[in-house]
Amino acid sequence: MDFTSYDTETWTTFFKDNWLVLVIALVVLFLVIRIVKTVVKWAIVAALVIGLVLYSGYSLDDVKGLGSKVMDNVKQEALNVMVGDGKDANYSLNKDGSYTVKTNNVELKGEVGASEVKVSIHGAPYITFQIDGVIQTFIDQAKQNG
């Protein structure tokens, strides 16, 4: 198994969701190591470790896939809000060369000429998106609104 492609968020989510199983397994592991003193001990330890690895709750790949699905949903929600709020968007050019587009529900910050923007929905932390057709249309409509 190659665990190098998993980021800290994937590991954190996996441990948060499976903490009880992992704690129980560690307690059983320590009990087996302290009580059993033969080769059987290591067979039990190996079986316990293999059982944890094959634990059918879900794998780290599933957790990683879940994170990308959540990001896709957040982006889709952001785009839907932008389309709905475009007529109310206000564009402001900042002195440092950046711009801000605000509505009641969305705040978008970016650098003039950059290919990425930071988007916040309903005051949530900013998420970076590539500027695509919908986002560019939202920015252009905000410029037209004044």
N, C-alpha and C positions, 0 to 999 in steps of 0.2 A: 504494500500500500504506500502511495506517495502522499504525504501530508504537507508537502511544501507549498501547495497551491492554496491552502486554507489560511485565511487572514484571522486576525484576533477576534473580529466580530463573529465569525463562524464558530470559533472555539468557545467564545463566551456564551453564545446562544445555546450551543450543544450542552455545555456544562450547567447552565441555568435550567434547561429543560430536563436534564437527566441527573440532577444532583443527588436525589434520593437513592437511585439505583447504584450510583457510584459510591456513595457513603456506605451503603449496606455491603457492597462488594469488598470495599476496603476493610470493614470490620471483620467479615468472614475470612478474608485473606490473612489478616493479622492473627486471628484465632487459630487458623489452620497452621500457620508457621510456628506459633508458640506451643501448640498442643501436640501436633503430629511430628515425629522425629525421624521419619524414614523416607524412603524413596516415594512412598505413597503421598507424602506431603507435597512433593513437587509435582506429582501427577494431578493432585487436587488443585494446586495453584495454577498449573497450566490450563486445566479445564475451566477454572474460574475466569482466567484472563481471556481464553478463547470465547467463553460465553459472553463476556462483556463486549468483545470485538464484534461478535455476531448478533448482539442484542438487537432484536427486531423492531424496536421503537421507531427509529429512523437513523439514517447514516449522516455523516458530515456533508456528503454530497447533497442530501435532501435539504439540510439546513442552508447550505450555500445557494441552492436553487430557490429556496424560499425567500432569501434575501433579495435575489434579482427579481423575483415576482413582485415583492413589495415595492421595490424601486420602480418597476414598470407601472404599477398601479398608482403610485404617487405622481409619477410624471403624467399619466393620463388624467388624473384628477386636476393637476396643475394646468394642463392644456385646456381642459373643459372649463375651468374657472376663468382662464384668460379669454377664451372665446366669448363667454357670457359677460365678462366685465370689460371687454375692449372699449365699449362706448364711454365708459366712465374713467378710463385710464388717464393719468397725468404724467407727462414726460418732463423730467428736469435734468439739465446738463450741469454737472458739478464742476468746480474750478480745477480739480485735479485731472480732468479729462474723462471721468467716469460719468455714467448717467444712471438715473433711477426712474423706474416706472412704478407708479403706485395706484392701486384701487383699494376699495374697502377690504378685499379678501386676499389680494396678491401684492407682493413687493418684489420687484425684479431689479437687480443691480448688475451693471456690466461696464466694461471698458469700451470706448468707441473703437471700432475696427476689430475687436476680439471675436473669437468664434464661440465663446462660452459666456453664460450668464449665471448668476446665483439667484435662485427663486425661493421665496418664502410664502407659504400658503397659511392664512389665518394665524400669522405670528409664529409659525413653527420655525425651527432652525433652517438655515439656507441650504439648498441642495444645488449642486452645479449641473447645468444642462448644456448640451450643445445647441447652438442657435439653429433651429430648423425653420421650415415654412411658417408654422403656426406662431412660433415665438417671434419671428421677424415681422409677421403681420401685426401681432399685438404691439410690438414696439413702434411700427410705422403708424398704426392707428392712434397710439398715445401721442405721437409727435403731431399728428393732425388735430388732435383734440386741444392741443396747446399746452 
